[in-house]
Amino acid sequence: MTKIKESSSNFANRQMLANECPEVFAAHIIGGQWSLAICCYLINGSLRYNEIKKCLPNITERMLTLQLRKLEKSGVVKRTIYPEVPPRVTYELTPIGHELSPIISELGKWGEKLKGLSP
């Protein structure tokens, strides 16, 4: 994941678009293959880190951690730590995260149409 310097014009353009256009803001939160894929798996219920990793075998541990933190910070995913030894941590969609369900469903339908158009 490439971090854009806050002093760059690219960063300023992204910020302006995100502030002006709620669709761009939302796309920034779930954009990229991993965030959306994580949300797809969490729609079915809470999962532990290793369970998510098994669902996405090609994601690196660092990228999974970064994406989960991003989704948690944005309020889409809730991280729960249980006071056990060893500690158990689960991830689940928040109520606002569950609102993605019909959007993800429609994206799936749209993706299937696009696949059908590919040569």
PDB file as gemmi writes it, atoms N, CA and C in Angstrom:
CRYST1    1.000    1.000    1.000  90.00  90.00  90.00 P 1                      
ATOM      1  N   MET A   1       0.843  -1.169   0.000  1.00  0.00           N  
ATOM      2  CA  MET A   1       0.000   0.000   0.000  1.00  0.00           C  
ATOM      3  C   MET A   1       0.887   1.231   0.000  1.00  0.00           C  
ATOM      4  N   THR A   2       0.763   2.063  -1.017  1.00  0.00           N  
ATOM      5  CA  THR A   2       1.585   3.243  -1.147  1.00  0.00           C  
ATOM      6  C   THR A   2       0.952   4.377  -0.374  1.00  0.00           C  
ATOM      7  N   LYS A   3       1.760   5.007   0.443  1.00  0.00           N  
ATOM      8  CA  LYS A   3       1.276   6.136   1.220  1.00  0.00           C  
ATOM      9  C   LYS A   3       1.582   7.414   0.448  1.00  0.00           C  
ATOM     10  N   ILE A   4       0.617   8.277   0.304  1.00  0.00           N  
ATOM     11  CA  ILE A   4       0.786   9.528  -0.415  1.00  0.00           C  
ATOM     12  C   ILE A   4       1.198  10.597   0.577  1.00  0.00           C  
ATOM     13  N   LYS A   5       2.247  11.340   0.228  1.00  0.00           N  
ATOM     14  CA  LYS A   5       2.706  12.416   1.097  1.00  0.00           C  
ATOM     15  C   LYS A   5       1.632  13.489   1.189  1.00  0.00           C  
ATOM     16  N   GLU A   6       1.422  13.971   2.408  1.00  0.00           N  
ATOM     17  CA  GLU A   6       0.375  14.966   2.623  1.00  0.00           C  
ATOM     18  C   GLU A   6       0.659  16.276   1.909  1.00  0.00           C  
ATOM     19  N   SER A   7       1.906  16.513   1.532  1.00  0.00           N  
ATOM     20  CA  SER A   7       2.256  17.748   0.842  1.00  0.00           C  
ATOM     21  C   SER A   7       2.089  17.639  -0.672  1.00  0.00           C  
ATOM     22  N   SER A   8       1.793  16.446  -1.181  1.00  0.00           N  
ATOM     23  CA  SER A   8       1.703  16.265  -2.628  1.00  0.00           C  
ATOM     24  C   SER A   8       0.370  16.772  -3.174  1.00  0.00           C  
ATOM     25  N   SER A   9       0.375  17.118  -4.456  1.00  0.00           N  
ATOM     26  CA  SER A   9      -0.869  17.567  -5.089  1.00  0.00           C  
ATOM     27  C   SER A   9      -1.851  16.399  -5.227  1.00  0.00           C  
ATOM     28  N   ASN A  10      -1.332  15.167  -5.381  1.00  0.00           N  
ATOM     29  CA  ASN A  10      -2.182  13.990  -5.444  1.00  0.00           C  
ATOM     30  C   ASN A  10      -2.987  13.855  -4.154  1.00  0.00           C  
ATOM     31  N   PHE A  11      -2.319  14.045  -3.012  1.00  0.00           N  
ATOM     32  CA  PHE A  11      -3.001  13.975  -1.713  1.00  0.00           C  
ATOM     33  C   PHE A  11      -4.075  15.056  -1.637  1.00  0.00           C  
ATOM     34  N   ALA A  12      -3.731  16.266  -2.040  1.00  0.00           N  
ATOM     35  CA  ALA A  12      -4.691  17.378  -1.992  1.00  0.00           C  
ATOM     36  C   ALA A  12      -5.897  17.084  -2.881  1.00  0.00           C  
ATOM     37  N   ASN A  13      -5.644  16.529  -4.062  1.00  0.00           N  
ATOM     38  CA  ASN A  13      -6.743  16.190  -4.968  1.00  0.00           C  
ATOM     39  C   ASN A  13      -7.641  15.115  -4.357  1.00  0.00           C  
ATOM     40  N   ARG A  14      -7.032  14.098  -3.760  1.00  0.00           N  
ATOM     41  CA  ARG A  14      -7.827  13.034  -3.117  1.00  0.00           C  
ATOM     42  C   ARG A  14      -8.681  13.608  -1.994  1.00  0.00           C  
ATOM     43  N   GLN A  15      -8.075  14.462  -1.169  1.00  0.00           N  
ATOM     44  CA  GLN A  15      -8.810  15.057  -0.052  1.00  0.00           C  
ATOM     45  C   GLN A  15      -9.982  15.886  -0.555  1.00  0.00           C  
ATOM     46  N   MET A  16      -9.741  16.702  -1.600  1.00  0.00           N  
ATOM     47  CA  MET A  16     -10.796  17.552  -2.134  1.00  0.00           C  
ATOM     48  C   MET A  16     -11.947  16.695  -2.681  1.00  0.00           C  
ATOM     49  N   LEU A  17     -11.601  15.662  -3.455  1.00  0.00           N  
ATOM     50  CA  LEU A  17     -12.646  14.784  -3.994  1.00  0.00           C  
ATOM     51  C   LEU A  17     -13.415  14.082  -2.887  1.00  0.00           C  
ATOM     52  N   ALA A  18     -12.701  13.595  -1.886  1.00  0.00           N  
ATOM     53  CA  ALA A  18     -13.358  12.893  -0.779  1.00  0.00           C  
ATOM     54  C   ALA A  18     -14.286  13.834  -0.014  1.00  0.00           C  
ATOM     55  N   ASN A  19     -13.874  15.088   0.135  1.00  0.00           N  
ATOM     56  CA  ASN A  19     -14.702  16.057   0.851  1.00  0.00           C  
ATOM     57  C   ASN A  19     -15.914  16.485   0.037  1.00  0.00           C  
ATOM     58  N   GLU A  20     -15.772  16.534  -1.281  1.00  0.00           N  
ATOM     59  CA  GLU A  20     -16.834  17.009  -2.153  1.00  0.00           C  
ATOM     60  C   GLU A  20     -17.802  15.919  -2.581  1.00  0.00           C  
ATOM     61  N   CYS A  21     -17.321  14.687  -2.655  1.00  0.00           N  
ATOM     62  CA  CYS A  21     -18.103  13.614  -3.254  1.00  0.00           C  
ATOM     63  C   CYS A  21     -18.187  12.425  -2.287  1.00  0.00           C  
ATOM     64  N   PRO A  22     -19.347  12.179  -1.696  1.00  0.00           N  
ATOM     65  CA  PRO A  22     -19.459  11.074  -0.740  1.00  0.00           C  
ATOM     66  C   PRO A  22     -19.183   9.711  -1.368  1.00  0.00           C  
ATOM     67  N   GLU A  23     -19.430   9.577  -2.672  1.00  0.00           N  
ATOM     68  CA  GLU A  23     -19.144   8.315  -3.348  1.00  0.00           C  
ATOM     69  C   GLU A  23     -17.642   8.033  -3.373  1.00  0.00           C  
ATOM     70  N   VAL A  24     -16.857   9.077  -3.617  1.00  0.00           N  
ATOM     71  CA  VAL A  24     -15.400   8.917  -3.625  1.00  0.00           C  
ATOM     72  C   VAL A  24     -14.909   8.605  -2.218  1.00  0.00           C  
ATOM     73  N   PHE A  25     -15.481   9.265  -1.229  1.00  0.00           N  
ATOM     74  CA  PHE A  25     -15.112   9.000   0.163  1.00  0.00           C  
ATOM     75  C   PHE A  25     -15.384   7.541   0.513  1.00  0.00           C  
ATOM     76  N   ALA A  26     -16.564   7.052   0.146  1.00  0.00           N  
ATOM     77  CA  ALA A  26     -16.930   5.659   0.433  1.00  0.00           C  
ATOM     78  C   ALA A  26     -16.029   4.695  -0.327  1.00  0.00           C  
ATOM     79  N   ALA A  27     -15.755   5.000  -1.587  1.00  0.00           N  
ATOM     80  CA  ALA A  27     -14.891   4.131  -2.397  1.00  0.00           C  
ATOM     81  C   ALA A  27     -13.485   4.076  -1.814  1.00  0.00           C  
ATOM     82  N   HIS A  28     -13.024   5.171  -1.240  1.00  0.00           N  
ATOM     83  CA  HIS A  28     -11.697   5.184  -0.614  1.00  0.00           C  
ATOM     84  C   HIS A  28     -11.653   4.219   0.575  1.00  0.00           C  
ATOM     85  N   ILE A  29     -12.738   4.128   1.317  1.00  0.00           N  
ATOM     86  CA  ILE A  29     -12.769   3.259   2.499  1.00  0.00           C  
ATOM     87  C   ILE A  29     -12.773   1.787   2.100  1.00  0.00           C  
ATOM     88  N   ILE A  30     -13.605   1.406   1.154  1.00  0.00           N  
ATOM     89  CA  ILE A  30     -13.686  -0.010   0.777  1.00  0.00           C  
ATOM     90  C   ILE A  30     -12.947  -0.313  -0.518  1.00  0.00           C  
ATOM     91  N   GLY A  31     -12.289   0.696  -1.084  1.00  0.00           N  
ATOM     92  CA  GLY A  31     -11.572   0.517  -2.341  1.00  0.00           C  
ATOM     93  C   GLY A  31     -10.418  -0.457  -2.204  1.00  0.00           C  
ATOM     94  N   GLY A  32     -10.036  -1.006  -3.311  1.00  0.00           N  
ATOM     95  CA  GLY A  32      -8.962  -1.993  -3.308  1.00  0.00           C  
ATOM     96  C   GLY A  32      -9.539  -3.378  -3.100  1.00  0.00           C  
ATOM     97  N   GLN A  33      -8.831  -4.354  -3.603  1.00  0.00           N  
ATOM     98  CA  GLN A  33      -9.356  -5.714  -3.562  1.00  0.00           C  
ATOM     99  C   GLN A  33      -9.465  -6.282  -2.156  1.00  0.00           C  
ATOM    100  N   TRP A  34      -8.575  -5.924  -1.258  1.00  0.00           N  
ATOM    101  CA  TRP A  34      -8.562  -6.576   0.043  1.00  0.00           C  
ATOM    102  C   TRP A  34      -9.663  -6.079   0.967  1.00  0.00           C  
ATOM    103  N   SER A  35      -9.883  -4.779   1.045  1.00  0.00           N  
ATOM    104  CA  SER A  35     -10.917  -4.255   1.956  1.00  0.00           C  
ATOM    105  C   SER A  35     -12.287  -4.811   1.607  1.00  0.00           C  
ATOM    106  N   LEU A  36     -12.597  -4.781   0.333  1.00  0.00           N  
ATOM    107  CA  LEU A  36     -13.899  -5.279  -0.103  1.00  0.00           C  
ATOM    108  C   LEU A  36     -14.018  -6.782   0.140  1.00  0.00           C  
ATOM    109  N   ALA A  37     -12.937  -7.514  -0.134  1.00  0.00           N  
ATOM    110  CA  ALA A  37     -12.955  -8.965   0.088  1.00  0.00           C  
ATOM    111  C   ALA A  37     -13.145  -9.290   1.566  1.00  0.00           C  
ATOM    112  N   ILE A  38     -12.471  -8.554   2.438  1.00  0.00           N  
ATOM    113  CA  ILE A  38     -12.619  -8.760   3.887  1.00  0.00           C  
ATOM    114  C   ILE A  38     -14.068  -8.542   4.290  1.00  0.00           C  
ATOM    115  N   CYS A  39     -14.657  -7.461   3.801  1.00  0.00           N  
ATOM    116  CA  CYS A  39     -16.060  -7.176   4.129  1.00  0.00           C  
ATOM    117  C   CYS A  39     -16.980  -8.284   3.612  1.00  0.00           C  
ATOM    118  N   CYS A  40     -16.686  -8.823   2.432  1.00  0.00           N  
ATOM    119  CA  CYS A  40     -17.495  -9.917   1.876  1.00  0.00           C  
ATOM    120  C   CYS A  40     -17.519 -11.111   2.823  1.00  0.00           C  
ATOM    121  N   TYR A  41     -16.373 -11.454   3.390  1.00  0.00           N  
ATOM    122  CA  TYR A  41     -16.320 -12.604   4.301  1.00  0.00           C  
ATOM    123  C   TYR A  41     -16.955 -12.290   5.649  1.00  0.00           C  
ATOM    124  N   LEU A  42     -16.835 -11.048   6.116  1.00  0.00           N  
ATOM    125  CA  LEU A  42     -17.393 -10.688   7.423  1.00  0.00           C  
ATOM    126  C   LEU A  42     -18.906 -10.504   7.394  1.00  0.00           C  
ATOM    127  N   ILE A  43     -19.498 -10.413   6.203  1.00  0.00           N  
ATOM    128  CA  ILE A  43     -20.955 -10.309   6.109  1.00  0.00           C  
ATOM    129  C   ILE A  43     -21.610 -11.533   6.744  1.00  0.00           C  
ATOM    130  N   ASN A  44     -20.941 -12.678   6.651  1.00  0.00           N  
ATOM    131  CA  ASN A  44     -21.501 -13.925   7.175  1.00  0.00           C  
ATOM    132  C   ASN A  44     -21.300 -14.096   8.679  1.00  0.00           C  
ATOM    133  N   GLY A  45     -20.623 -13.159   9.330  1.00  0.00           N  
ATOM    134  CA  GLY A  45     -20.422 -13.242  10.770  1.00  0.00           C  
ATOM    135  C   GLY A  45     -18.984 -12.953  11.162  1.00  0.00           C  
ATOM    136  N   SER A  46     -18.743 -12.909  12.447  1.00  0.00           N  
ATOM    137  CA  SER A  46     -17.416 -12.559  12.938  1.00  0.00           C  
ATOM    138  C   SER A  46     -16.413 -13.669  12.634  1.00  0.00           C  
ATOM    139  N   LEU A  47     -15.171 -13.242  12.433  1.00  0.00           N  
ATOM    140  CA  LEU A  47     -14.078 -14.167  12.153  1.00  0.00           C  
ATOM    141  C   LEU A  47     -12.843 -13.748  12.935  1.00  0.00           C  
ATOM    142  N   ARG A  48     -12.021 -14.729  13.234  1.00  0.00           N  
ATOM    143  CA  ARG A  48     -10.724 -14.449  13.838  1.00  0.00           C  
ATOM    144  C   ARG A  48      -9.741 -14.125  12.723  1.00  0.00           C  
ATOM    145  N   TYR A  49      -8.628 -13.499  13.102  1.00  0.00           N  
ATOM    146  CA  TYR A  49      -7.609 -13.079  12.146  1.00  0.00           C  
ATOM    147  C   TYR A  49      -7.195 -14.243  11.240  1.00  0.00           C  
ATOM    148  N   ASN A  50      -6.864 -15.384  11.832  1.00  0.00           N  
ATOM    149  CA  ASN A  50      -6.401 -16.531  11.041  1.00  0.00           C  
ATOM    150  C   ASN A  50      -7.489 -17.082  10.113  1.00  0.00           C  
ATOM    151  N   GLU A  51      -8.742 -16.937  10.501  1.00  0.00           N  
ATOM    152  CA  GLU A  51      -9.841 -17.380   9.634  1.00  0.00           C  
ATOM    153  C   GLU A  51      -9.940 -16.472   8.405  1.00  0.00           C  
ATOM    154  N   ILE A  52      -9.751 -15.180   8.621  1.00  0.00           N  
ATOM    155  CA  ILE A  52      -9.756 -14.247   7.491  1.00  0.00           C  
ATOM    156  C   ILE A  52      -8.574 -14.551   6.574  1.00  0.00           C  
ATOM    157  N   LYS A  53      -7.424 -14.804   7.182  1.00  0.00           N  
ATOM    158  CA  LYS A  53      -6.212 -15.118   6.419  1.00  0.00           C  
ATOM    159  C   LYS A  53      -6.424 -16.372   5.569  1.00  0.00           C  
ATOM    160  N   LYS A  54      -7.111 -17.375   6.091  1.00  0.00           N  
ATOM    161  CA  LYS A  54      -7.393 -18.600   5.320  1.00  0.00           C  
ATOM    162  C   LYS A  54      -8.315 -18.313   4.141  1.00  0.00           C  
ATOM    163  N   CYS A  55      -9.237 -17.376   4.324  1.00  0.00           N  
ATOM    164  CA  CYS A  55     -10.136 -16.995   3.224  1.00  0.00           C  
ATOM    165  C   CYS A  55      -9.390 -16.263   2.116  1.00  0.00           C  
ATOM    166  N   LEU A  56      -8.316 -15.581   2.481  1.00  0.00           N  
ATOM    167  CA  LEU A  56      -7.539 -14.773   1.535  1.00  0.00           C  
ATOM    168  C   LEU A  56      -6.080 -15.226   1.577  1.00  0.00           C  
ATOM    169  N   PRO A  57      -5.781 -16.410   1.063  1.00  0.00           N  
ATOM    170  CA  PRO A  57      -4.432 -16.963   1.215  1.00  0.00           C  
ATOM    171  C   PRO A  57      -3.320 -16.144   0.557  1.00  0.00           C  
ATOM    172  N   ASN A  58      -3.640 -15.295  -0.410  1.00  0.00           N  
ATOM    173  CA  ASN A  58      -2.607 -14.517  -1.093  1.00  0.00           C  
ATOM    174  C   ASN A  58      -2.297 -13.177  -0.442  1.00  0.00           C  
ATOM    175  N   ILE A  59      -3.052 -12.797   0.586  1.00  0.00           N  
ATOM    176  CA  ILE A  59      -2.784 -11.537   1.264  1.00  0.00           C  
ATOM    177  C   ILE A  59      -1.641 -11.745   2.257  1.00  0.00           C  
ATOM    178  N   THR A  60      -0.768 -10.753   2.348  1.00  0.00           N  
ATOM    179  CA  THR A  60       0.313 -10.845   3.335  1.00  0.00           C  
ATOM    180  C   THR A  60      -0.248 -10.495   4.706  1.00  0.00           C  
ATOM    181  N   GLU A  61       0.419 -10.941   5.740  1.00  0.00           N  
ATOM    182  CA  GLU A  61      -0.039 -10.625   7.096  1.00  0.00           C  
ATOM    183  C   GLU A  61      -0.020  -9.131   7.339  1.00  0.00           C  
ATOM    184  N   ARG A  62       1.007  -8.457   6.830  1.00  0.00           N  
ATOM    185  CA  ARG A  62       1.102  -7.003   6.997  1.00  0.00           C  
ATOM    186  C   ARG A  62      -0.084  -6.303   6.332  1.00  0.00           C  
ATOM    187  N   MET A  63      -0.405  -6.711   5.102  1.00  0.00           N  
ATOM    188  CA  MET A  63      -1.513  -6.081   4.379  1.00  0.00           C  
ATOM    189  C   MET A  63      -2.840  -6.365   5.072  1.00  0.00           C  
ATOM    190  N   LEU A  64      -3.038  -7.584   5.558  1.00  0.00           N  
ATOM    191  CA  LEU A  64      -4.272  -7.905   6.270  1.00  0.00           C  
ATOM    192  C   LEU A  64      -4.412  -7.037   7.513  1.00  0.00           C  
ATOM    193  N   THR A  65      -3.335  -6.907   8.251  1.00  0.00           N  
ATOM    194  CA  THR A  65      -3.360  -6.063   9.455  1.00  0.00           C  
ATOM    195  C   THR A  65      -3.677  -4.620   9.098  1.00  0.00           C  
ATOM    196  N   LEU A  66      -3.024  -4.083   8.059  1.00  0.00           N  
ATOM    197  CA  LEU A  66      -3.281  -2.700   7.646  1.00  0.00           C  
ATOM    198  C   LEU A  66      -4.723  -2.495   7.206  1.00  0.00           C  
ATOM    199  N   GLN A  67      -5.251  -3.446   6.451  1.00  0.00           N  
ATOM    200  CA  GLN A  67      -6.626  -3.311   5.969  1.00  0.00           C  
ATOM    201  C   GLN A  67      -7.636  -3.407   7.104  1.00  0.00           C  
ATOM    202  N   LEU A  68      -7.406  -4.323   8.039  1.00  0.00           N  
ATOM    203  CA  LEU A  68      -8.307  -4.434   9.197  1.00  0.00           C  
ATOM    204  C   LEU A  68      -8.266  -3.160  10.034  1.00  0.00           C  
ATOM    205  N   ARG A  69      -7.088  -2.591  10.223  1.00  0.00           N  
ATOM    206  CA  ARG A  69      -6.981  -1.333  10.977  1.00  0.00           C  
ATOM    207  C   ARG A  69      -7.705  -0.204  10.271  1.00  0.00           C  
ATOM    208  N   LYS A  70      -7.545  -0.125   8.949  1.00  0.00           N  
ATOM    209  CA  LYS A  70      -8.221   0.913   8.161  1.00  0.00           C  
ATOM    210  C   LYS A  70      -9.734   0.780   8.282  1.00  0.00           C  
ATOM    211  N   LEU A  71     -10.237  -0.442   8.146  1.00  0.00           N  
ATOM    212  CA  LEU A  71     -11.679  -0.667   8.252  1.00  0.00           C  
ATOM    213  C   LEU A  71     -12.192  -0.403   9.665  1.00  0.00           C  
ATOM    214  N   GLU A  72     -11.378  -0.720  10.648  1.00  0.00           N  
ATOM    215  CA  GLU A  72     -11.765  -0.451  12.032  1.00  0.00           C  
ATOM    216  C   GLU A  72     -11.798   1.054  12.290  1.00  0.00           C  
ATOM    217  N   LYS A  73     -10.775   1.749  11.827  1.00  0.00           N  
ATOM    218  CA  LYS A  73     -10.702   3.199  12.022  1.00  0.00           C  
ATOM    219  C   LYS A  73     -11.869   3.915  11.352  1.00  0.00           C  
ATOM    220  N   SER A  74     -12.300   3.401  10.205  1.00  0.00           N  
ATOM    221  CA  SER A  74     -13.408   4.029   9.479  1.00  0.00           C  
ATOM    222  C   SER A  74     -14.773   3.669  10.058  1.00  0.00           C  
ATOM    223  N   GLY A  75     -14.816   2.721  10.987  1.00  0.00           N  
ATOM    224  CA  GLY A  75     -16.085   2.355  11.624  1.00  0.00           C  
ATOM    225  C   GLY A  75     -16.839   1.252  10.917  1.00  0.00           C  
ATOM    226  N   VAL A  76     -16.196   0.595   9.940  1.00  0.00           N  
ATOM    227  CA  VAL A  76     -16.848  -0.473   9.188  1.00  0.00           C  
ATOM    228  C   VAL A  76     -16.703  -1.812   9.904  1.00  0.00           C  
ATOM    229  N   VAL A  77     -15.575  -2.006  10.576  1.00  0.00           N  
ATOM    230  CA  VAL A  77     -15.271  -3.261  11.265  1.00  0.00           C  
ATOM    231  C   VAL A  77     -15.039  -2.986  12.743  1.00  0.00           C  
ATOM    232  N   LYS A  78     -15.510  -3.902  13.568  1.00  0.00           N  
ATOM    233  CA  LYS A  78     -15.298  -3.823  15.016  1.00  0.00           C  
ATOM    234  C   LYS A  78     -14.354  -4.953  15.421  1.00  0.00           C  
ATOM    235  N   ARG A  79     -13.363  -4.612  16.200  1.00  0.00           N  
ATOM    236  CA  ARG A  79     -12.394  -5.586  16.722  1.00  0.00           C  
ATOM    237  C   ARG A  79     -12.731  -5.818  18.189  1.00  0.00           C  
ATOM    238  N   THR A  80     -12.910  -7.075  18.571  1.00  0.00           N  
ATOM    239  CA  THR A  80     -13.235  -7.408  19.953  1.00  0.00           C  
ATOM    240  C   THR A  80     -12.146  -8.305  20.521  1.00  0.00           C  
ATOM    241  N   ILE A  81     -11.600  -7.887  21.654  1.00  0.00           N  
ATOM    242  CA  ILE A  81     -10.584  -8.677  22.353  1.00  0.00           C  
ATOM    243  C   ILE A  81     -11.244  -9.292  23.578  1.00  0.00           C  
ATOM    244  N   TYR A  82     -11.168 -10.607  23.688  1.00  0.00           N  
ATOM    245  CA  TYR A  82     -11.765 -11.302  24.819  1.00  0.00           C  
ATOM    246  C   TYR A  82     -10.687 -11.541  25.871  1.00  0.00           C  
ATOM    247  N   PRO A  83     -11.024 -11.274  27.132  1.00  0.00           N  
ATOM    248  CA  PRO A  83     -10.029 -11.424  28.211  1.00  0.00           C  
ATOM    249  C   PRO A  83      -9.797 -12.888  28.582  1.00  0.00           C  
ATOM    250  N   GLU A  84      -9.124 -13.583  27.699  1.00  0.00           N  
ATOM    251  CA  GLU A  84      -8.816 -14.995  27.910  1.00  0.00           C  
ATOM    252  C   GLU A  84      -7.313 -15.183  27.781  1.00  0.00           C  
ATOM    253  N   VAL A  85      -6.834 -16.328  28.171  1.00  0.00           N  
ATOM    254  CA  VAL A  85      -5.423 -16.656  27.986  1.00  0.00           C  
ATOM    255  C   VAL A  85      -5.358 -17.897  27.117  1.00  0.00           C  
ATOM    256  N   PRO A  86      -4.791 -17.813  25.928  1.00  0.00           N  
ATOM    257  CA  PRO A  86      -4.319 -16.591  25.261  1.00  0.00           C  
ATOM    258  C   PRO A  86      -5.503 -15.745  24.800  1.00  0.00           C  
ATOM    259  N   PRO A  87      -5.265 -14.447  24.584  1.00  0.00           N  
ATOM    260  CA  PRO A  87      -6.365 -13.563  24.180  1.00  0.00           C  
ATOM    261  C   PRO A  87      -6.964 -14.001  22.843  1.00  0.00           C  
ATOM    262  N   ARG A  88      -8.260 -13.901  22.762  1.00  0.00           N  
ATOM    263  CA  ARG A  88      -8.974 -14.207  21.516  1.00  0.00           C  
ATOM    264  C   ARG A  88      -9.472 -12.893  20.941  1.00  0.00           C  
ATOM    265  N   VAL A  89      -9.219 -12.686  19.651  1.00  0.00           N  
ATOM    266  CA  VAL A  89      -9.624 -11.457  18.978  1.00  0.00           C  
ATOM    267  C   VAL A  89     -10.509 -11.828  17.797  1.00  0.00           C  
ATOM    268  N   THR A  90     -11.657 -11.167  17.688  1.00  0.00           N  
ATOM    269  CA  THR A  90     -12.539 -11.392  16.546  1.00  0.00           C  
ATOM    270  C   THR A  90     -12.799 -10.065  15.835  1.00  0.00           C  
ATOM    271  N   TYR A  91     -13.153 -10.190  14.570  1.00  0.00           N  
ATOM    272  CA  TYR A  91     -13.501  -9.035  13.737  1.00  0.00           C  
ATOM    273  C   TYR A  91     -14.893  -9.266  13.191  1.00  0.00           C  
ATOM    274  N   GLU A  92     -15.694  -8.214  13.199  1.00  0.00           N  
ATOM    275  CA  GLU A  92     -17.047  -8.302  12.666  1.00  0.00           C  
ATOM    276  C   GLU A  92     -17.444  -6.964  12.092  1.00  0.00           C  
ATOM    277  N   LEU A  93     -18.417  -6.993  11.196  1.00  0.00           N  
ATOM    278  CA  LEU A  93     -18.918  -5.747  10.647  1.00  0.00           C  
ATOM    279  C   LEU A  93     -19.744  -5.016  11.698  1.00  0.00           C  
ATOM    280  N   THR A  94     -19.627  -3.704  11.714  1.00  0.00           N  
ATOM    281  CA  THR A  94     -20.465  -2.868  12.566  1.00  0.00           C  
ATOM    282  C   THR A  94     -21.814  -2.725  11.868  1.00  0.00           C  
ATOM    283  N   PRO A  95     -22.798  -2.113  12.517  1.00  0.00           N  
ATOM    284  CA  PRO A  95     -24.072  -1.888  11.818  1.00  0.00           C  
ATOM    285  C   PRO A  95     -23.896  -1.131  10.498  1.00  0.00           C  
ATOM    286  N   ILE A  96     -23.034  -0.116  10.489  1.00  0.00           N  
ATOM    287  CA  ILE A  96     -22.795   0.619   9.232  1.00  0.00           C  
ATOM    288  C   ILE A  96     -22.086  -0.284   8.221  1.00  0.00           C  
ATOM    289  N   GLY A  97     -21.249  -1.187   8.704  1.00  0.00           N  
ATOM    290  CA  GLY A  97     -20.588  -2.141   7.829  1.00  0.00           C  
ATOM    291  C   GLY A  97     -21.575  -3.110   7.198  1.00  0.00           C  
ATOM    292  N   HIS A  98     -22.576  -3.511   7.973  1.00  0.00           N  
ATOM    293  CA  HIS A  98     -23.602  -4.425   7.441  1.00  0.00           C  
ATOM    294  C   HIS A  98     -24.443  -3.757   6.364  1.00  0.00           C  
ATOM    295  N   GLU A  99     -24.474  -2.426   6.353  1.00  0.00           N  
ATOM    296  CA  GLU A  99     -25.199  -1.718   5.296  1.00  0.00           C  
ATOM    297  C   GLU A  99     -24.545  -1.914   3.929  1.00  0.00           C  
ATOM    298  N   LEU A 100     -23.322  -2.439   3.917  1.00  0.00           N  
ATOM    299  CA  LEU A 100     -22.634  -2.748   2.659  1.00  0.00           C  
ATOM    300  C   LEU A 100     -23.219  -3.975   1.970  1.00  0.00           C  
ATOM    301  N   SER A 101     -23.943  -4.797   2.675  1.00  0.00           N  
ATOM    302  CA  SER A 101     -24.430  -6.061   2.130  1.00  0.00           C  
ATOM    303  C   SER A 101     -25.153  -5.903   0.786  1.00  0.00           C  
ATOM    304  N   PRO A 102     -26.170  -5.036   0.672  1.00  0.00           N  
ATOM    305  CA  PRO A 102     -26.825  -4.914  -0.638  1.00  0.00           C  
ATOM    306  C   PRO A 102     -25.914  -4.294  -1.701  1.00  0.00           C  
ATOM    307  N   ILE A 103     -24.992  -3.446  -1.273  1.00  0.00           N  
ATOM    308  CA  ILE A 103     -24.054  -2.825  -2.213  1.00  0.00           C  
ATOM    309  C   ILE A 103     -23.112  -3.884  -2.773  1.00  0.00           C  
ATOM    310  N   ILE A 104     -22.601  -4.738  -1.892  1.00  0.00           N  
ATOM    311  CA  ILE A 104     -21.709  -5.820  -2.321  1.00  0.00           C  
ATOM    312  C   ILE A 104     -22.459  -6.785  -3.229  1.00  0.00           C  
ATOM    313  N   SER A 105     -23.706  -7.058  -2.911  1.00  0.00           N  
ATOM    314  CA  SER A 105     -24.521  -7.935  -3.750  1.00  0.00           C  
ATOM    315  C   SER A 105     -24.674  -7.353  -5.153  1.00  0.00           C  
ATOM    316  N   GLU A 106     -24.958  -6.071  -5.241  1.00  0.00           N  
ATOM    317  CA  GLU A 106     -25.107  -5.411  -6.542  1.00  0.00           C  
ATOM    318  C   GLU A 106     -23.775  -5.366  -7.289  1.00  0.00           C  
ATOM    319  N   LEU A 107     -22.674  -5.138  -6.584  1.00  0.00           N  
ATOM    320  CA  LEU A 107     -21.360  -5.174  -7.222  1.00  0.00           C  
ATOM    321  C   LEU A 107     -21.082  -6.556  -7.807  1.00  0.00           C  
ATOM    322  N   GLY A 108     -21.501  -7.594  -7.091  1.00  0.00           N  
ATOM    323  CA  GLY A 108     -21.340  -8.957  -7.583  1.00  0.00           C  
ATOM    324  C   GLY A 108     -22.106  -9.178  -8.875  1.00  0.00           C  
ATOM    325  N   LYS A 109     -23.330  -8.704  -8.915  1.00  0.00           N  
ATOM    326  CA  LYS A 109     -24.144  -8.840 -10.134  1.00  0.00           C  
ATOM    327  C   LYS A 109     -23.506  -8.081 -11.294  1.00  0.00           C  
ATOM    328  N   TRP A 110     -23.030  -6.886 -11.008  1.00  0.00           N  
ATOM    329  CA  TRP A 110     -22.389  -6.056 -12.025  1.00  0.00           C  
ATOM    330  C   TRP A 110     -21.112  -6.734 -12.515  1.00  0.00           C  
ATOM    331  N   GLY A 111     -20.343  -7.294 -11.595  1.00  0.00           N  
ATOM    332  CA  GLY A 111     -19.119  -8.008 -11.962  1.00  0.00           C  
ATOM    333  C   GLY A 111     -19.388  -9.200 -12.865  1.00  0.00           C  
ATOM    334  N   GLU A 112     -20.460  -9.930 -12.569  1.00  0.00           N  
ATOM    335  CA  GLU A 112     -20.826 -11.073 -13.418  1.00  0.00           C  
ATOM    336  C   GLU A 112     -21.165 -10.616 -14.832  1.00  0.00           C  
ATOM    337  N   LYS A 113     -21.879  -9.463 -14.948  1.00  0.00           N  
ATOM    338  CA  LYS A 113     -22.187  -8.926 -16.277  1.00  0.00           C  
ATOM    339  C   LYS A 113     -20.900  -8.572 -17.013  1.00  0.00           C  
ATOM    340  N   LEU A 114     -19.967  -7.940 -16.319  1.00  0.00           N  
ATOM    341  CA  LEU A 114     -18.705  -7.552 -16.951  1.00  0.00           C  
ATOM    342  C   LEU A 114     -17.910  -8.765 -17.400  1.00  0.00           C  
ATOM    343  N   LYS A 115     -17.912  -9.827 -16.576  1.00  0.00           N  
ATOM    344  CA  LYS A 115     -17.217 -11.058 -16.952  1.00  0.00           C  
ATOM    345  C   LYS A 115     -17.780 -11.615 -18.249  1.00  0.00           C  
ATOM    346  N   GLY A 116     -19.088 -11.520 -18.389  1.00  0.00           N  
ATOM    347  CA  GLY A 116     -19.747 -12.024 -19.588  1.00  0.00           C  
ATOM    348  C   GLY A 116     -19.394 -11.224 -20.835  1.00  0.00           C  
ATOM    349  N   LEU A 117     -18.964  -9.989 -20.657  1.00  0.00           N  
ATOM    350  CA  LEU A 117     -18.595  -9.143 -21.796  1.00  0.00           C  
ATOM    351  C   LEU A 117     -17.142  -9.315 -22.200  1.00  0.00           C  
ATOM    352  N   SER A 118     -16.348  -9.922 -21.337  1.00  0.00           N  
ATOM    353  CA  SER A 118     -14.920 -10.080 -21.623  1.00  0.00           C  
ATOM    354  C   SER A 118     -14.704 -11.071 -22.765  1.00  0.00           C  
ATOM    355  N   PRO A 119     -13.755 -10.727 -23.682  1.00  0.00           N  
ATOM    356  CA  PRO A 119     -13.494 -11.621 -24.817  1.00  0.00           C  
ATOM    357  C   PRO A 119     -12.794 -12.895 -24.391  1.00  0.00           C  
TER     358      PRO A 119                                                      
END                                                                             
